[in-house]
Amino acid sequence: MSEKQADPDMKGWLYKWTNYLKGYQKRWFVLTNGLLSYYRSQAEMLHTCRGTISLHGAVIHTEDSCNFVISNGGTQTFHLKASSEVERQKWVTALELAKAKAIRQMESGELPLGEEWPLYIQDEDEEDVGDAGADDVANTLKVLTAKLEDLRTCHDLIIKHGAALQKSLSELEVLDGSTQDLTAKTKTVNERATLFRISSNAMINACNDYVDVSSTAGRKWHRLLQHERDQRLRLEDMVEQLARQHSHLEQEAKEQMSQAMPPDAQGLPAKTHKPISQPPVTEEIHSGHSHSDDEEETEFEDAVEELAENFIVHVNTAQAHKRSSSNVSQVSEGQGVGDTVSASSSEGEAQDNTVQVIMRKDNNTDSSYSLSEEMASLNGSQATTPTEEVKQPNGRPKRQRRTRVPEKPNYPINLWSIMKNCIGKELSKIPMPVNFSEPLSFLQRLTEDFEYSDILDRATQIEDSCEQLSLVAAFTVSSYATTAVRTAKPFNPLLGETYECDRTEDLGWRAINEQVSHHPPIVAQYVEGNTGWSSWQEFAMSSKFRGKYLQIIPLGIAHLEFGNTGNHYTWRKVSTTVHNMIVGKLWLDNHGEMEIVNHQTGDKCCLKFIPYSYFSRETPKKVTGYVVDSEGTLKWFITGMWDEKIEACRVISQSLRGGKPVYETGPPKVLWKRNPVTPDADKYYNFTELACQLNEMEELICPTDSRNRPDQRLMEEGSWDEANAEKLRLEEKQRATRRRREAEAEQAAAEGREYPAYSPMWFRKETDDVTGGLIFRYTHEYWECKERQDWSRCPDIF
């Protein structure tokens, strides 16, 4: 460490470690009179100090280029981080000088500001040897140097007092025997002997101190050396193990590739395959040029010059021409998650077949292949559908909507206070603070699925059913665009809570959502577009907590129907996993397989959301898929990223090479591309522009609308403490209503009367004509009631 002299008194910004949820937080630190204090801001220096540590007896050591730690023996420890290495060195130097000054003041009895310094006892045995650094060595050398100076001082005193004692003894020997002189000389000898004894004792104590410090430092350095040696051995073992694993994986991959390679296509990375005799159901697409080394790149002797990219498609043919069991609603009929898992596993046991896909790079290969102009022009433009400028029915111009919400306040999360409030309570009654949420209800979050509804508007103009299905597939993927950065939990809707979103004047659609059941929680939704499409779904989910991550399995089916063609599509959402639930930064991954079925024509689209894996070469967040017609013929291939874009290419021709089907396609066209994210979106919950507008207050809405929910509104405005109190009140009110209904049901049963079950306001439970299961169907009464402002059926839930 540099010995540059600096002013011991210093102040400035540093980052202080708080907890695993908040991490390092910016704090204002002030160093004065041997005390290091910190505040949340400079203004707090006048009234509130958040913490203080005494440097006398403290240990200061660095961890890396910017981090350093201050500890006073276990009672207090500050983990700090500077903005740069130079800034850290300035602080460490200032802290060392302030510590040395404090020690000198204590030894001389000059206590600053009348404070009492604690004894300087440095317990080296309790220090983490892994945290020792150059500052520890320099500090130990300073202590040893000071002890050596003490030894020299004691040595000088012994010589001085020893010489005086020797002189007195000599004078005593030559004394002539006078009693008075003898008494005086004896007294002088005793005084000088006492001084000599005191100096000798000081010398002995100084030697003991020096030996103690030396032995303590020696043991510490020995432990440090042993720690470094053990760490090196562990790292060597890890590197050796990784090298063995890498070699084993390489050998296994080469063996698998050599088994899968046809004789005329050596170097093509593929798995075991058979010629396709049935239409595919599931697939996995690998880009041949992105995962092969130079010496393993595919070479085709008969390939045309237009070839730009090669794909290997793994398909499952076991379930060809069969309707998926996912067409039955698990929510309405109460089907368990276990059925879904077992079905998936049985499908996974089916034998895979491999086909090869060759993608052209020439756009003018075949006019029949080209996408329609409307579809090809899709480039992920703003979610608003370009429509003509019109006025509202009342003659007023279109309203100007907000583009952002108030910024998220930086409120710390006190985990102990949360846990303390949970002691002795039932799990269902534990209040979840709004600190973990975003100011949107799940009803509003579900409405965000239609941010890119312009894809559906363009799909209505497509006559080819398979081409239209590829657009529907892109639309289903677009609903996951913001999940990668939206880790906060939306508010759980209350039973009977609704949400309307009328964007017919700008986006070309309107939606109505309702919480139709509380146990289990089920949301019903109906959306209708100006261009003739309509969509409805009921959404519920099952969750599995695995310690480090939480898996969310959506239940229920989404429907989409185009009025002009009668094409009726259904699909089920894929699973979502929330990682780092206990420690670390939360992040989401969407994974699983999705089958989209056109019940009008029998066409199918199979999408696979590839899960993240540390050992996989697949690109994270990748989506692959394809479209087959009712005969099982491959028509389209789909690939992309669920948080970036989706592309599709039409199949032009099919041939056989070495007994393996080869499909040639045209160049890919972008079906959907995510809107650019605002640079400062993290300041307001990473909301998109549509998300910012969902909770904007509107006139003449239903009393049960999510915009009227007080706790959610208070959170959006930044009043989180009031929002937590209001959230608790709403939850208690909902429980009281449930207890009242249960009591009334028991009384009716005792009297032999039939007690009516809870009935939603705008949806009715009916049998679905397509799937055959029970579904909450929209009654088409909401917008008429809104025109009349007839809310008589709405309960008081807020």
Secondary structure as UniProt FT lines:
FT   STRAND          10..19
FT   TURN            20..22
FT   STRAND          23..32
FT   TURN            33..34
FT   STRAND          35..39
FT   HELIX           42..46
FT   STRAND          51..54
FT   TURN            56..57
FT   STRAND          59..62
FT   STRAND          67..71
FT   STRAND          77..81
FT   HELIX           85..108
FT   HELIX           112..114
FT   HELIX           124..126
FT   HELIX           129..131
FT   HELIX           134..173
FT   HELIX           179..260
FT   TURN            263..264
FT   TURN            266..267
FT   STRAND          282..287
FT   TURN            288..290
FT   HELIX           294..296
FT   TURN            301..302
FT   TURN            305..306
FT   STRAND          307..316
FT   TURN            318..321
FT   HELIX           325..327
FT   HELIX           330..333
FT   HELIX           337..348
FT   STRAND          352..360
FT   TURN            363..364
FT   TURN            367..369
FT   HELIX           373..376
FT   TURN            393..394
FT   HELIX           415..422
FT   TURN            423..424
FT   HELIX           427..429
FT   HELIX           434..436
FT   STRAND          437..441
FT   HELIX           442..447
FT   HELIX           448..450
FT   TURN            451..453
FT   HELIX           454..459
FT   TURN            460..461
FT   HELIX           465..478
FT   TURN            479..485
FT   STRAND          489..491
FT   TURN            495..496
FT   STRAND          498..503
FT   TURN            504..507
FT   STRAND          509..518
FT   TURN            519..520
FT   STRAND          521..529
FT   TURN            530..531
FT   STRAND          533..545
FT   STRAND          549..555
FT   STRAND          558..562
FT   TURN            563..565
FT   STRAND          568..571
FT   STRAND          575..579
FT   STRAND          587..598
FT   TURN            599..601
FT   STRAND          604..609
FT   TURN            614..615
FT   TURN            620..621
FT   STRAND          622..628
FT   TURN            630..631
FT   STRAND          634..641
FT   TURN            642..644
FT   STRAND          645..657
FT   TURN            658..659
FT   STRAND          660..665
FT   STRAND          669..673
FT   TURN            679..680
FT   HELIX           681..684
FT   TURN            685..686
FT   HELIX           689..694
FT   TURN            699..700
FT   TURN            703..704
FT   HELIX           706..708
FT   HELIX           710..716
FT   TURN            717..718
FT   HELIX           720..751
FT   STRAND          763..767
FT   TURN            769..771
FT   STRAND          774..778
FT   HELIX           782..788
FT   TURN            792..793
//
